[in-house]
């Protein structure tokens, strides 16, 4: 295959997409829905030299339900997630999370793969180029200080994916190819670094091929989201609490740390004990429309609400 040097290339298959990424030596990124990437390009927060459009790759689409696992292609739109009768039956919380994202128009375009890999956000970073220049560049845009904390060592931009907490709380795995062709299959929670500047181990030229959720663990799960408006807004706190058929409880939070806050617990621990552990793991700072203290207070509200819905208290 001859690879032509362009700024925008449509790939017809997985191997072609990887070949194009390899040819461009990490100066590229994959794009499908583009609901965040194109906005970030307009704001100057995204500077990849080449966009590789993978939206025509059929093998990255579709929902496959088996006895033990459910496989979701990364190009499945969030709207498809919400309308899937099989997912609504098995994982209603995932459908709730997908429905909470953006607006109907955005959900019709945005993909589950893009939501899982969406860039971390911060009130001081997700602004126009001239605004960031005026206030001073932060660690996430090659500055030397975190504007939110005043510290020089760490960026606390927040994971704002709504589907990630649900997927993580149900032990989802992710399969992807490194741009050099090496295949990896790991727990979804393990791809997040906790570093706000480089929040994922998966790079822009690594290609996700599927998300896999266990279908035989009898998960019951509750999702909650905090935001200013009931549509459009990115999350300020998303929570997912799940319990499997063995009684193991898994909790995941987004919006209060650069990575998903994750905790495994059991029925013997009280809500107060669980919340105390979650807050110790959370590194929320004042870089959101809601204050750090308010979001931390809402962690208890959401956990208590979820426990009641699941019949745990």
N, C-alpha and C positions, 0 to 999 in steps of 0.2 A: 504493500500500500504506500502510495506517495503522499506524504504529508505536506500540505501547502501552508506557508506562513501567513496567517490571518489573525485578526483580533477577535473574530467570532467564528466558531466552527461547530457544525452539527455532526455529532458522531452517530453512526448507524448501529454500532454494537459495542459490547464491553471491551473487547480487545482493541478495537479502533480507538476508543476513548482513552484507554491506558497508553496506547502508542502515542497519541497526540500529547498527553500529559508528559510523557517521558521526553518527547521531542522538545517540549518547551521548558524543560529543566526547572520545574516548580514555579515558573512565572505565570501559571495558568490556574484556573479553578473551574470546577464543574458547576453547571447551573441547570435548573429545570424550571421550577415555578418562578424563582427570581424575585419573590415578593420582598425579601430583605436585601438581597445582593444589589439590586438595581437602586434601591433607596440609598444604601450605603455608598454606592458609587457616586451618586449625586451629591452626597454630603462630603465626599473626599475621604471616607473611612475605608474604602475598598479600592485597591490599586492594582489588582491583577491585570497583567498585560494581555492575557488571552482568556476568553470565556469559551468553555467547551460545553455546548448544549447537549444534554443526554436525554432530552424529553422524548426522543423517538425510539429509544432502546426498549423493545417490547419485553425482553426478559427481566427487566427491572420493575415490571408492573404486575399487579394481580395479588389477590389474597387467597392463600391455600390453607385449608383447614384439614388437619389430620387428627388421629386419635391421641397423639402425644404432644404435637406441636402445631402452632399456627405460624405460618410464614407470611410476612407482609413485605411486598416490594417497596423499595424506597421512593418510587415514583407514584405510588398510590396517593391521591389527593386527600386532604383532610375532609373534604366533602364526601368522598367515597367511604372514608372511615365511618363518618356519622351515619351514612345510609346503609351500611352493611348489616343485613339481618343476622348473619353469623357472628359478627363481632359484637353486635348489640346483645346477643344471647350469651356469649361467652365472657366478654369483657366490656360491660356497659360503661364502666368508668373511663375506659379509653375513648369511647365515643363521646362521653361528656367532655373530656379534656379537649378533644379535637374540635368539638362544637364551640368551645370557649375562645378559640383563637380568632382574632381579627373580626372580619365581617364576612357575610356570605360570598362576596366577590373574591376576597382573599382566600377563603377556604376552598373555593372552586379551583384555584390555581396553585396554592401552596401544597407542598408534598410532605408526607410523614418523614422522609429522609431529611428534607431541609429543616423541618422543625426540630428534629433530634440534633442537628448540627448547627442550629442558628447561633449567630455570634452573640457573645455576652454583651450586655448593655449597661450603661451608666449615664446618669443625668448630665454629667460633665463631658462625656465622650460623644454621645449621639446627638451632636449638634452640627451646624454648618461649619465649613472650613474657616470662614472669617470669624465666627463666634469662638471657635477653639483657639484661634490665633490671638484673639483679643484677651481671653481669660488666661491663656497660657497653656501650652501643650502638656498633656499628662503622660503617664508611663505607657498607656496603651497607644498613644500616637507619637512615640519617640521623644517624649519629654522626660524630665528628670524628677517628677514628683507626682504623687497622687493628689489631685485637687480636692477630692472628698475628705481625705484624712490629713493631708499635709505631710505625709510620710514619703520617704524616698525609696522604700524597699519593696512594697507590694501593691499590686492592683487588685481591687475588690469589685471589678465589674461583675454583674450578676448573671447567672444562668437564668434565662427567662422562658425556656421551652415549657409548654404546658403538658405535652405528651410524655416528656422524660420522667417526671415523678411517677406517673402511672406505670410506665414500662419498667422502670427500675424496681418499683415495689412488687412487680410480678416476675422478677428475675429474667427479664428479657435479655437476649443476646443479640449481638450485631456481627454480621459477616461483611468483610470488606477486603478489597485488594489494595495493597500498597502500589504506588505507580510503577514500581519495578517488577510487579507481577506476583509478589508474595501474598498469599491469602491468609487472613487472620479471622478468627472466630472467638469472640470474647464476650464476657458480661458487659452490657451497655454501661453500667456504672463505672467500669474500669477505664473507659476512654477519656474521662474527664480528669484534668490535672489539678484543679484548684488554683491554678495560676491565671489571674484575670487577663494577662497579656496574651498568653497562649493557652487557652482553656481546654484544648482537646489534644489527644495524642494523634488523632486522625488529621492529616493535613488536607489542604484544598485540592490536592491532586491524588488523594486516596479515594477509591470508588466504592461506596457502599452498595451491596447487592441484595441484602435482606435483613429484616428484623424478625427475630424468632421468639415466640412466647410459649411457655409450657401450657398445654391445654388439658393436662391430666391432674392438676393440683387443686382443682376446685376453688380457684381464687374468688373471694368476695372482696370488693374494693370500693372505696369511696373517694371521690375527687372534690376538692374545693379550691376556689380561686379568689384572690383579693385584687380589685382594680377600681379605678375611679368610675368608669362607665361600664355598662354591661356588654359593650361591643368595642372593637377596635384596639383597646388598650393592651399593652404588654402587661404581664403579671407583675405584681408587687410581692406576691406570695402565692405559690401553688402547693397544695399538699395532697398526698395520696397515702391512704392507709389500707393495707390488704391483709387478709388472713386466709391461709390455705387449709386444706382438709386435714392437716396434722396439727392445726392450732397455732402455727408459727405466724407471728405478726411482723410485717415489714412496713416501714414508713419511709417516705421520701419527700423532700421539700425542694422547691425551686424558688428563686427570687430573694434568697437570704444568704447566698454564698456563691462564689465563682463556679462551684460544682454542685451536683445534687447532694443534699444532706441526707444521709442514709442511716437507718437504725433498724436492727433486728431485735425484737423483744417477744414477750409472751404474756399470757393472760394474768400472770401473777404480779406484774408490775402495774402500779397505779398510773393514772393519767399524769399526776404531778411528777412522778419519777421519770416517766417517759419524756415529758416536756422539758424537764431539767437537763436531761441528756441531749435532747435535740438543740436546745439553746446553747449548750456548751460547744456543740459541733458547728453551729451557725456563726458566720463572720459577717453579719449584716453591718453596713455602715450607712451614713446619711448621704446616699447617692441615688435616691428614689423620690418620687412625689410624696410617698408616705414616709414618715420618720422611722428611723431604726427601732426606736422603742415601741412604736405602734405595731410595726410588723412582727416584732418579737411577742408582743401581747396577743396578736392574732394567731400565732402558732398554737397557743393553748386553746383558743376558741375553736380552731379548725380540728385539732386532735380530739377534743372533747366531743364535738359534733359528730365526727367520724366514728368514734367509739360507740356513741349512742345509736347511730344508724346501723352499725354492724352488730348491735346487741351485746357489746362487750361491757357496758356499764348500764 
